[in-house]
Amino acid sequence: MSAVAELQRNVAPVLDRIEARIEEAIALRHDLHRHPELAWNEHRTAGRVATLLEEWGYRVTSGVGGTGVVGSLTRGNGSASIGIRADMDALPIEEASGVAFASANKGQMHACGHDGHTAILLAAARYLAEDGDFSGTIHLIFQPAEEIGQGARAMIADGLFDRFPCDAVFGLHNWPGLPAGKLGFVEGPAMASVDWIGVRIIGKGGHGAAPHETIDPVVVAAHFVTALQSIVARNVAPLDTGVVTVGAIHGGDAANVIPDSVDLTLTTRSFRPDVREMLLRRVQALAHMIADGFGARAEIELKRGFPSVVNHAAETAFAREVARDLLGEDALIVDLAPRTASEDFAFMLEARPGSFLFVGAGEGEPLHSPRYRFNDDVIAPAAAFWARLAETWLR
């Protein structure tokens, strides 16, 4: 009998055991939500994670890559290993969700569901410690600073995969708009790369009544923003993907004063490395050429982000099969398209084979909205999936 076939006989107990304790997992999630912490400040969250893992018998290593935590559990004499990652940090957003356990930290909110991801992995961790049937080593990776794209690299630089060897590594993200509790898998590019560009248009300020005596950077910035729309439309092949977004523009303080400069902040996203580089080149070229055409000049600050999340074929197929065996065909999201948001889990997939999947969160506000609400109903099926994935991998 194959490992998967053998495990099929015991599917129900995984869900049953996790659902029997689901109120504890939900209460933990609500506590984490009420006490969000920004990147590199996840001290309370990391402490709670470490304490629970230690209570359940994991070997806990704190301070990995800053505020990261790794819980390791070995059983039997198997040599195989698996890593499963959850992110812990919150966003600098003032919460407006209206939930009873809303953030107690002003200007900070779990608006991306990292509190839910942590609760999911901890629910799976408890099951694996108390009831898990496997032979090998599980490394549960609780990562800081995902929202600023630095945590994964920091943990890897701190020897994550040397100190905690993983044959493969897996991660997930909840996704509003997808059916609640269903799991989606994408082979190959699954999330976009991201880079940040700051552009300062420097002109010559003066009186709003005498624009001819100035070099108006507001006008230059307006032409620049308009020209940016041509990059994807006329430089990216129709079957490829590129996104250029101006997220912030600031210039001037009074209606009758032309400012000396205007600042813009942009992001560029793509799935292919060549498209990524082209977007960066074109944004910078347009900034310089348009500014020069108006007699102004452009200063550019480029901040490289992280690459596209590229899922490995074998590990993605394996994870999909585990989900099918555990939850049934109806629990799979068919033909899920890649997401144009970005994730620094990309660095872990560059270092080790693995896959990053999506769990539907149902209808609701989008990620990063001050009104976003994590759907607690997805904790049990997602945790059961993590538990079964680890058990199946280590058979």
matplotlib code that plots the C-alpha trace (Angstrom):
import matplotlib.pyplot as plt

x = [0.0, 1.4, 2.0, -0.9, -3.3, -2.4, -2.9, -6.3, -7.7, -6.9, -8.0, -10.9, -8.8, -6.6, -9.5, -11.3, -8.4, -7.7, -11.4, -11.7, -9.2, -10.2, -11.6, -8.1, -6.5, -9.1, -8.5, -4.8, -5.4, -7.5, -4.8, -2.2, -4.5, -5.0, -1.3, 0.2, 3.9, 5.7, 8.7, 11.7, 9.5, 7.7, 9.0, 5.7, 4.5, 7.8, 7.7, 4.2, 5.1, 8.3, 6.5, 3.8, 6.2, 8.3, 5.2, 4.4, 7.9, 9.6, 13.3, 13.0, 15.5, 14.7, 16.4, 17.0, 17.5, 16.5, 13.1, 12.5, 11.6, 12.2, 10.5, 12.0, 10.5, 12.2, 10.4, 11.6, 14.7, 13.8, 16.3, 13.8, 13.0, 10.4, 10.1, 6.8, 6.8, 4.4, 4.9, 4.4, 4.6, 1.8, 1.3, 1.4, -2.3, -4.9, -7.5, -11.1, -12.4, -14.8, -14.0, -14.1, -10.4, -9.2, -5.6, -4.6, -1.5, -2.3, -1.4, -0.6, -2.8, -2.8, -4.3, -2.7, -3.6, -0.2, -1.9, -4.0, -1.0, 0.7, -2.3, -2.8, 0.8, 0.6, -2.6, -0.8, 2.2, 0.2, -1.4, 1.9, 3.4, 0.6, -0.8, 1.6, 2.6, 5.8, 9.5, 11.9, 12.2, 9.8, 11.1, 8.4, 9.6, 8.0, 9.4, 9.6, 9.6, 7.7, 5.8, 9.1, 10.6, 13.6, 12.8, 13.3, 16.7, 17.7, 16.8, 18.6, 21.7, 21.6, 22.0, 18.3, 18.8, 22.2, 21.2, 17.7, 18.1, 14.9, 14.4, 11.6, 9.9, 6.3, 4.2, 0.7, -1.3, -5.0, -6.7, -10.0, -12.2, -11.4, -13.8, -13.4, -11.2, -10.4, -6.8, -5.2, -1.9, 0.1, 3.0, 5.8, 5.5, 2.8, 3.4, 5.1, 8.5, 8.5, 10.9, 10.5, 11.5, 11.6, 11.6, 12.2, 11.4, 13.5, 12.4, 12.4, 9.7, 8.0, 4.8, 1.7, 0.8, 4.0, 4.5, 6.7, 9.4, 9.5, 10.1, 7.0, 7.7, 4.0, 3.5, 6.5, 5.3, 1.8, 3.3, 5.6, 2.7, 0.8, 3.7, 4.2, 1.0, 2.5, 5.2, 3.1, 0.8, 3.6, 6.6, 5.3, 4.1, 0.3, 0.7, 3.2, 2.4, 3.7, 2.4, 3.6, 1.9, 2.5, 1.5, 2.4, 3.0, 3.8, 4.7, 3.8, 1.9, -0.1, -2.4, -0.5, 3.1, 4.9, 7.2, 10.8, 10.3, 7.8, 8.4, 6.9, 7.0, 6.4, 6.4, 7.0, 5.9, 6.3, 6.7, 9.6, 13.2, 13.6, 10.3, 11.3, 14.6, 12.8, 10.3, 13.1, 14.9, 11.9, 10.7, 14.1, 14.5, 11.1, 11.8, 15.1, 13.8, 10.5, 12.2, 14.9, 12.2, 10.7, 14.0, 13.8, 15.9, 15.1, 16.8, 16.1, 16.5, 16.0, 15.4, 15.5, 12.8, 12.5, 11.9, 8.8, 7.6, 8.4, 6.8, 8.7, 6.7, 7.2, 6.6, 3.5, 2.1, 2.8, 1.1, -2.0, -2.3, -2.2, -4.9, -7.0, -6.7, -7.4, -10.2, -11.5, -11.6, -14.2, -11.8, -9.3, -9.4, -9.2, -7.1, -6.0, -4.1, -0.9, -1.2, 0.4, 1.1, 4.6, 6.1, 9.6, 9.1, 10.5, 14.0, 13.3, 12.2, 15.4, 17.3, 15.2, 12.6, 9.0, 5.7, 3.6, -0.1, -3.3, -6.2, -9.4, -10.7, -14.2, -15.8, -14.6, -12.3, -9.0, -5.6, -4.0, -7.4, -8.0, -11.4, -9.9, -11.0, -9.3, -11.7, -11.3, -13.2, -10.1, -7.9, -9.0, -8.8, -5.5, -3.9, -5.1, -3.5, -0.1, -0.3, -1.1, 1.5, 4.2, 3.1, 2.9, 6.3, 7.9, 6.5]
y = [0.0, 3.4, 6.1, 8.2, 5.3, 4.3, 7.9, 8.1, 5.7, 8.2, 11.4, 12.2, 12.1, 14.9, 17.2, 15.9, 16.5, 20.0, 21.0, 19.7, 22.4, 25.1, 27.5, 27.7, 28.4, 31.1, 32.7, 32.7, 34.3, 37.0, 37.7, 38.0, 40.3, 42.5, 42.9, 43.4, 44.1, 45.7, 44.2, 43.4, 44.2, 40.9, 40.2, 39.5, 37.3, 35.4, 34.9, 33.4, 31.2, 30.0, 29.3, 27.2, 25.2, 24.5, 23.3, 20.9, 19.4, 21.2, 22.2, 25.9, 28.3, 32.0, 35.0, 33.4, 36.3, 38.8, 37.9, 34.6, 31.4, 27.8, 24.9, 21.4, 18.0, 14.7, 11.3, 7.9, 7.2, 8.7, 11.0, 13.1, 16.6, 19.3, 23.0, 24.9, 28.6, 31.2, 35.0, 37.0, 40.8, 43.4, 46.5, 50.2, 50.7, 52.1, 49.4, 50.1, 46.5, 46.9, 43.5, 43.3, 42.3, 45.1, 46.3, 47.8, 49.3, 52.6, 52.7, 48.9, 46.2, 42.6, 43.6, 40.8, 37.8, 36.9, 36.4, 33.8, 32.1, 31.9, 30.4, 27.9, 26.6, 26.5, 24.5, 22.0, 22.0, 20.9, 18.1, 16.9, 17.0, 15.1, 12.8, 13.1, 9.8, 10.4, 9.5, 12.3, 16.0, 18.9, 22.4, 25.0, 28.4, 31.6, 34.4, 38.2, 41.2, 39.7, 42.9, 44.8, 41.9, 41.4, 38.5, 35.5, 36.8, 37.5, 34.0, 32.4, 34.6, 33.5, 29.9, 28.8, 25.9, 25.0, 24.9, 23.4, 21.3, 21.0, 18.7, 21.0, 24.1, 25.2, 28.3, 29.6, 32.8, 33.5, 35.1, 37.1, 36.5, 32.8, 30.3, 30.0, 27.0, 25.8, 25.4, 26.7, 25.6, 27.2, 25.5, 27.8, 31.6, 32.1, 35.6, 38.6, 40.1, 43.6, 46.6, 50.1, 53.3, 56.8, 59.7, 63.3, 65.8, 68.9, 72.1, 75.8, 77.1, 80.5, 82.4, 80.6, 83.8, 83.8, 80.2, 81.4, 82.3, 78.7, 75.2, 73.6, 70.1, 69.4, 69.6, 67.4, 64.8, 64.7, 64.0, 61.4, 59.6, 59.6, 58.3, 55.4, 53.9, 53.2, 50.9, 47.9, 48.7, 49.1, 47.3, 44.1, 41.3, 40.8, 37.3, 38.4, 40.4, 43.7, 46.2, 49.8, 51.6, 55.1, 54.8, 58.3, 61.7, 64.8, 68.3, 71.8, 73.2, 76.1, 76.7, 79.9, 78.5, 76.4, 74.1, 73.4, 69.6, 66.8, 63.3, 60.1, 56.5, 53.6, 49.8, 47.6, 43.9, 41.0, 37.3, 37.0, 38.3, 39.9, 41.8, 42.9, 44.4, 46.1, 47.8, 49.2, 50.5, 52.1, 53.9, 55.4, 56.4, 58.1, 60.0, 61.4, 62.1, 63.7, 65.9, 66.9, 67.8, 70.3, 71.7, 69.9, 67.0, 63.7, 62.1, 58.4, 56.0, 52.3, 49.7, 46.2, 44.1, 40.4, 38.0, 36.2, 33.3, 30.3, 27.0, 23.8, 21.3, 18.1, 19.7, 21.5, 18.3, 16.5, 19.2, 19.3, 15.5, 15.7, 18.3, 16.2, 13.1, 15.1, 17.4, 16.0, 17.2, 19.9, 21.6, 22.4, 25.7, 24.7, 26.7, 29.3, 32.1, 33.6, 36.6, 39.9, 40.7, 39.8, 37.6, 37.2, 33.5, 33.7, 33.7, 30.4, 28.8, 29.9, 28.2, 25.0, 23.2, 23.7, 25.4, 28.4, 27.9, 29.9, 29.2, 30.9, 33.4, 33.9, 37.2, 40.3, 43.3, 42.9, 42.4, 45.5, 47.2, 48.8, 47.0, 43.5, 40.6, 37.3, 34.4, 32.1, 29.3, 28.5, 27.7, 24.1, 22.9, 24.8, 23.4, 19.9, 20.3, 21.3, 18.4, 15.9, 17.3, 16.9, 13.3, 12.3, 13.8, 12.0, 8.6]
z = [0.0, -1.0, 1.7, 0.3, 0.1, 3.7, 4.9, 3.2, 5.7, 8.5, 6.9, 9.3, 12.5, 11.3, 10.7, 13.7, 16.1, 14.7, 14.7, 18.3, 19.4, 16.8, 19.4, 20.9, 17.5, 16.8, 20.3, 19.6, 16.2, 17.8, 20.4, 17.7, 15.7, 18.8, 19.2, 15.7, 15.3, 12.4, 10.6, 12.9, 16.0, 16.2, 19.7, 21.4, 18.5, 18.3, 22.1, 22.0, 19.1, 20.8, 24.1, 22.5, 20.4, 23.5, 25.4, 22.6, 22.6, 19.7, 19.7, 19.4, 18.0, 18.4, 16.8, 13.4, 11.0, 13.6, 15.1, 13.3, 15.1, 14.0, 15.7, 14.9, 15.6, 14.8, 15.1, 14.1, 12.1, 8.8, 7.1, 5.1, 6.2, 5.4, 6.0, 6.4, 6.7, 8.1, 8.3, 11.4, 10.7, 10.4, 8.3, 9.2, 8.7, 11.1, 11.5, 10.5, 10.5, 13.4, 15.0, 18.8, 18.9, 16.7, 17.0, 20.2, 18.6, 16.9, 13.2, 13.1, 11.7, 10.6, 7.3, 5.3, 7.5, 8.8, 12.2, 10.5, 8.8, 12.1, 13.8, 11.0, 11.3, 15.1, 14.9, 12.6, 14.9, 17.9, 15.9, 14.6, 18.1, 19.8, 17.0, 14.0, 12.3, 10.5, 10.5, 9.8, 10.7, 10.5, 10.6, 11.2, 10.1, 11.5, 9.5, 10.3, 8.0, 5.0, 4.3, 3.6, 1.7, 4.0, 6.4, 4.1, 3.0, 6.6, 7.8, 4.8, 5.4, 9.1, 7.9, 7.8, 5.5, 6.7, 10.4, 9.6, 6.4, 4.4, 1.4, 0.4, 1.8, 1.6, 2.3, 1.9, 1.8, 2.3, -0.6, -0.4, -3.4, -3.7, -2.3, 1.5, 2.6, -0.9, -1.9, -5.1, -6.6, -9.4, -11.1, -12.2, -11.7, -9.0, -7.7, -9.3, -8.7, -7.2, -7.3, -5.9, -7.7, -6.2, -8.7, -7.9, -10.7, -10.0, -11.7, -10.7, -8.4, -8.4, -8.3, -9.6, -11.5, -13.5, -14.7, -17.6, -15.1, -13.7, -14.7, -13.3, -11.9, -11.4, -15.2, -15.8, -13.2, -14.8, -18.2, -16.7, -15.0, -18.3, -20.2, -17.7, -18.9, -22.3, -20.9, -20.4, -23.3, -25.8, -24.4, -22.8, -25.0, -24.9, -23.4, -20.7, -17.6, -16.3, -13.8, -13.2, -10.3, -9.0, -5.4, -4.1, -5.6, -3.5, -4.5, -3.3, -0.4, -1.8, -4.8, -5.9, -5.5, -8.1, -6.1, -6.9, -7.0, -7.0, -5.6, -6.9, -5.6, -8.0, -8.0, -11.0, -11.1, -13.5, -13.7, -16.1, -15.3, -18.8, -18.4, -14.9, -16.2, -19.1, -16.8, -14.7, -17.7, -19.3, -16.1, -15.6, -19.3, -19.4, -16.2, -17.6, -21.1, -20.1, -17.4, -19.9, -22.5, -20.1, -19.0, -15.6, -14.4, -12.7, -9.7, -9.3, -6.4, -7.3, -4.6, -5.9, -4.3, -4.8, -7.7, -8.8, -6.7, -8.9, -7.7, -8.5, -10.6, -8.6, -5.2, -6.4, -7.9, -4.6, -2.5, -4.8, -4.5, -0.7, -0.8, -3.1, -0.9, 2.3, 1.3, -2.0, -5.5, -4.8, -2.3, -5.1, -7.0, -10.6, -13.1, -10.5, -12.2, -10.8, -8.5, -9.4, -5.7, -4.4, -1.7, -0.4, 0.0, -3.5, -1.9, -0.1, -3.4, -5.0, -2.2, -1.9, -4.0, -2.9, -3.5, -2.4, -2.4, -1.8, 0.6, -0.3, 2.2, 0.7, -0.1, 1.8, 1.7, -0.1, 1.5, 2.9, 3.3, 6.8, 6.7, 5.9, 8.1, 8.2, 7.8, 10.8, 9.0, 6.9, 9.9, 10.3, 6.7, 6.1, 9.3, 8.4, 5.0, 6.6, 9.0, 6.3, 3.9, 6.5, 7.4, 3.7, 2.9, 5.8, 4.9]

ax = plt.figure().add_subplot(projection="3d")
ax.plot(x, y, z, "-o")
ax.set_aspect("equal")
plt.show()
